[in-house]
Amino acid sequence: YPLDYKPTFLEWIEKSIYGTYLTGDYLLDGVVWTMKVEIWGSLLVFAVWRFLRVEWQRMLLCAAGYFAVTFLLDKHSSLQGLQLFPVGILIYDLSLHHPLKRLRPRNALALGGAVLLIGVMCGAWRAKDPAIPGIEVIVEHVLEPVFGNISRYQVAQVGSILVVAALAMTTQLHRPMSGRLSAYLGAISFPLYLVHQLVIVSAGCLLFAWTYERYGVEAARWVTIPVTLALALGAATLLTVLIERPSVRLSRRAGATMDRYLHRFRGAAEGPGGKIEAGTQPL
């Protein structure tokens, strides 16, 4: 939108609810460009777990769904990223029942470490300085035969999948990532995602410009990066306490109320001899 564009209150409501979640209109707040795919991806996860109770069927469908969605979606689609939801389910299932558990700890660590290394190299593939040795060979001879045309413009996405899979399936790698710092970052991760850009383009840019004018670019970097990071973490922590946790509690109460209503409705529909008892059958 133009810099002098001022939406009305009704436009703000419409774009925040209908536009963000259904049409992918995120221009009022660029950070929420993922909201559309997140809501539909979450519903996809619910549907898969609700209707596919047999594990091997769920895993097979999720593996096929990842590649199908990847190749069917245009890379500029507002649903880009939907393919990560079925692969997330697949990684979760594999982490519970995977063959690495049968390996000796040393061999499991070596295999998981190799997958982790390849994932990190994929994530750094676009880095120009320093160059990542050997990454072109991996992209051309490993990723392209498996992932096809996505490997060139989504190699970082493939890398993130490999990193998550390696950490989830290798106990020796998982444990160091389960400390208090990781738990804290996980707890504030979504508020941090929502607020970090606002901190960067406001306080961060202001601090960088002020420091740059007086002390030069190097000083501006050394001052701005840690201060902006601290401000973003502080704002995310505040949002977690004041907004996210109360919202989660409220949604759980709303869900429990809806569950009780649906159970009563289903019990009444089946009659006195029905098998469903309110509050005993999870939806």
C-alpha positions, 0 to 999 in steps of 0.5 A: 500500500502507499505510505500515506494509506490509512485504512478505516476501522472496518477495513482493518477488521476485514483484512485482519480476519477475512483477508489474512486467513482466507485470501492471504492479504497480509499487506497491513502487517507483512509478518502475518503472511503465514497465517493463511497457511497456518490455519489451513495446515492446522486443520489438515493436521487435525483431520489427518489425526482424526480420521487416519488412526492406523499409523502406517496409513497415516505415514504413507499418506503424509509422505505422499502428501508432502511431494504432491502438495510441493509439486502442485503449489506454485512457489508464489502461492499464499498456501506455500508451506502447506507441505510442511504440515504432513511432513511434520506429522511424518517426522513425529510418527517416525520419532516414536517408531524409527529404526534408529532406536535399534542402532548402537548409540554411537552409530545412531549419533553418527547417522543423525549427525550426518543428516543434521550436517547436510541440513545445516549445509542446505540452509546455508547454501545461498550464503555467498561468503563464505562458500559452503564446500560440497553443497553443490554436489549434494544439491545436484546429486542428492536433493534434485533426484529426490526432491526434483524442481524444488531443490533449487528454490527451496533448498533451505526448506529441505534443510530445515526438514532434515535438521528437525528430523535429525534432532527428533530421531537422535536422542543424543542430539535431542537432549542438548536442545531440551534445556531451559533456554530452549524451552523458553525460546519455544514458549515465546517463539510465536509472539517473537515471530509476530513482533520481531519485525516491528522492533527491527523497523522501529527501535532497531532502525532508529538506534542504528541511524543514531549510532551510525551518524555519530560513531560509524557503521561498525559501532552501529552494528555492534550496538544495534544487533544486541539491543534489538535482540534484547528488545524483541525477546523482551516484547515477545516475553511480555506478549506471551504472558499478557496475550498468548497464555490467556488466549490459550486458556480461553480457547481451551475453555471454549473447546471444552464447552463445545465438546460437552455440547456435542457429546450431549447432542450426540448422546441425545441423538442416540437415545437412552441406549446410546453408547456415547457418554458425555465427557468420556469420548474425546473428539 
